[in-house]
Amino acid sequence: MTSHDASAYNPFAQETLDNPFPAYEALRNECPVHQFDGYNHPLYTATRYDDVVELLTNVDQWSSSYGQMPSYSEKGCLFSDPPEHSMYRKLVQKSFAPRHVARMEDEITQLVTELLDQMAQRDSGDLHDDLACPLPVLIIAKILGVPTEDLSQFKQWSDDQLDAANSQDPTAGDVPRKAMADYFVERLEERRELLRLAGHDPDTAQADVLGDAIPDDVISGLLIAETEGRRLEHRELMTILNQLLVGGNETTTSLITNLFWRLLQQPELLEQVRNNPELDTVAVEESLRIDAPVLGLYRTSVGTQTLAGVTLEDRDKIMATFGAANRDPEMFEDPDTFRLDRDPVELRKHLAFGLGHHFCPGAHLSRLEARIALRLTLDRFTTIELNGDTERIGAFLLWGRKKLPARWSTDSA
């Protein structure tokens, strides 16, 4: 596709998967709200910054209740609209609040150090497999309360559900979703049994049992949580736990791979960051802007709506395309260049974590993991460079490297 045939845009085409950003530029210039008819139902794509902000913030006209993927689904819980969404978000927000995340810094540092210790035994490997993938899985698993020995299976279930977004079959992710639900059922029942053994009724136990009778983690917290004077139903428990796990690992993995990918492509910028730790945060934010790990999520029109002069009918699906909005030249200077000297006020306007009610609850944690991974890696290895071709992850909604081969060395090598 060239800048002259934006109407031919296909979000699932290999050309788009390989590099969606030229297509996004064409859409912004020629067709800012594009209709794609090669799906089970029309799929619209919004690419200008102001239009994406409208989709994210006007929840009365653009709903999340029919799922944030291209197919229709009513999963509810965190994928719903206020006030229902606000109720569920409050239940999980504590585990991802800045104060709680800050207390995890030492633990994240230890985990990154252990991963780098293993890498230092070799002079090459894959930054995805060796660092970017295991770190977020370990962290989100600890927050949820998933044993370490189960992590590889959890990662596979999560990836399979994300890859299902490419399919026109709305049931494509049902098998891994059910397997994950069955697993969580077992973990919840283990905690109920621990409560019984400690003399507590699982249906009436209060917060004082956390860290005493049962582990103080998200699984336990949701088990005893009350909202609107009632405990969460089984369906709600399964849905929230699934949404947290799927959303809590691949996006941070992609942030870390994208960050290193850009810096390793520009060694002079890598050295600037190495020599100036104050640039760590800038590099992370610029990575989020230019390479949004989630390229976009869908909203559904509530009644007939008009956006950028295009009329959408009731329940039409439209993608709020973060990856396109973050490169809108009306908002960002020199938008297709990775820069470490970008105006901080401008940089903070990126939409990589969304905006409004559905702003990613794990944003602070994701940023912290990426910053620590970057700094400790640069401190450990005196040289690090790409060592072969990279490969992007499969889900069309996501943007990251599933292969990032590199070689490195230390002073003692």
DARATA-V382772 format. One record per backbone hydrogen bond with DSSP energy under -1.0 kcal/mol. CO is the residue of the C=O (numbers start at 1). NH is the residue of the N-H. If there is no record, write none. Layout:
BEGIN
co:CO nh:NH
co:CO nh:NH
END
This chain:
BEGIN
co:2 nh:5
co:5 nh:8
co:6 nh:9
co:10 nh:13
co:13 nh:17
co:14 nh:18
co:15 nh:19
co:20 nh:24
co:21 nh:25
co:22 nh:26
co:23 nh:27
co:24 nh:28
co:25 nh:29
co:26 nh:30
co:27 nh:31
co:32 nh:47
co:34 nh:45
co:36 nh:43
co:43 nh:36
co:44 nh:319
co:45 nh:34
co:46 nh:321
co:48 nh:52
co:49 nh:53
co:50 nh:54
co:51 nh:55
co:52 nh:56
co:53 nh:57
co:54 nh:58
co:57 nh:59
co:58 nh:61
co:58 nh:62
co:61 nh:302
co:63 nh:300
co:64 nh:67
co:66 nh:73
co:68 nh:298
co:76 nh:79
co:81 nh:85
co:83 nh:87
co:84 nh:88
co:85 nh:89
co:86 nh:90
co:89 nh:93
co:93 nh:96
co:97 nh:101
co:98 nh:102
co:99 nh:103
co:101 nh:104
co:102 nh:105
co:104 nh:108
co:105 nh:109
co:106 nh:110
co:107 nh:111
co:108 nh:112
co:109 nh:113
co:110 nh:114
co:111 nh:115
co:112 nh:116
co:113 nh:117
co:114 nh:118
co:115 nh:119
co:116 nh:120
co:119 nh:122
co:123 nh:408
co:125 nh:406
co:126 nh:130
co:127 nh:131
co:127 nh:132
co:128 nh:133
co:131 nh:135
co:133 nh:137
co:134 nh:138
co:135 nh:139
co:136 nh:140
co:137 nh:141
co:138 nh:142
co:139 nh:143
co:140 nh:144
co:141 nh:145
co:141 nh:146
co:143 nh:218
co:144 nh:219
co:147 nh:150
co:148 nh:151
co:150 nh:154
co:151 nh:155
co:152 nh:156
co:153 nh:157
co:154 nh:158
co:155 nh:159
co:156 nh:160
co:157 nh:161
co:158 nh:162
co:159 nh:163
co:160 nh:164
co:162 nh:165
co:163 nh:166
co:164 nh:167
co:169 nh:172
co:171 nh:174
co:173 nh:177
co:174 nh:178
co:175 nh:179
co:176 nh:180
co:177 nh:181
co:178 nh:182
co:179 nh:183
co:180 nh:184
co:181 nh:185
co:182 nh:186
co:183 nh:187
co:184 nh:188
co:185 nh:189
co:186 nh:190
co:187 nh:191
co:188 nh:192
co:189 nh:193
co:190 nh:194
co:191 nh:195
co:192 nh:196
co:193 nh:197
co:194 nh:198
co:195 nh:200
co:196 nh:199
co:201 nh:204
co:201 nh:205
co:206 nh:209
co:207 nh:210
co:209 nh:212
co:209 nh:213
co:209 nh:214
co:214 nh:211
co:215 nh:217
co:217 nh:221
co:218 nh:222
co:219 nh:223
co:220 nh:224
co:230 nh:227
co:233 nh:237
co:234 nh:238
co:235 nh:239
co:236 nh:240
co:237 nh:241
co:238 nh:242
co:239 nh:243
co:240 nh:244
co:241 nh:245
co:242 nh:246
co:243 nh:247
co:244 nh:248
co:249 nh:253
co:250 nh:254
co:251 nh:255
co:252 nh:256
co:253 nh:257
co:254 nh:258
co:255 nh:259
co:256 nh:260
co:257 nh:261
co:258 nh:262
co:259 nh:263
co:260 nh:264
co:261 nh:265
co:266 nh:269
co:266 nh:270
co:267 nh:271
co:268 nh:272
co:269 nh:273
co:270 nh:274
co:271 nh:275
co:276 nh:279
co:277 nh:280
co:279 nh:283
co:280 nh:284
co:281 nh:285
co:282 nh:286
co:283 nh:287
co:284 nh:288
co:285 nh:289
co:286 nh:290
co:287 nh:291
co:293 nh:399
co:295 nh:323
co:297 nh:320
co:299 nh:318
co:300 nh:63
co:301 nh:315
co:305 nh:312
co:307 nh:310
co:310 nh:307
co:312 nh:305
co:313 nh:316
co:316 nh:301
co:317 nh:44
co:318 nh:299
co:319 nh:46
co:319 nh:321
co:320 nh:297
co:320 nh:322
co:321 nh:325
co:322 nh:326
co:324 nh:327
co:325 nh:328
co:328 nh:331
co:328 nh:332
co:334 nh:337
co:343 nh:347
co:344 nh:348
co:346 nh:349
co:347 nh:350
co:351 nh:354
co:353 nh:360
co:356 nh:359
co:360 nh:363
co:362 nh:366
co:363 nh:367
co:364 nh:368
co:365 nh:369
co:366 nh:370
co:367 nh:371
co:368 nh:372
co:369 nh:373
co:370 nh:374
co:371 nh:375
co:372 nh:376
co:373 nh:377
co:374 nh:378
co:375 nh:379
co:376 nh:380
co:377 nh:381
co:383 nh:409
co:385 nh:407
co:391 nh:402
co:391 nh:403
co:395 nh:398
co:397 nh:295
co:400 nh:393
co:403 nh:391
co:404 nh:127
co:405 nh:387
co:406 nh:125
co:407 nh:385
co:409 nh:382
co:409 nh:383
co:410 nh:413
END
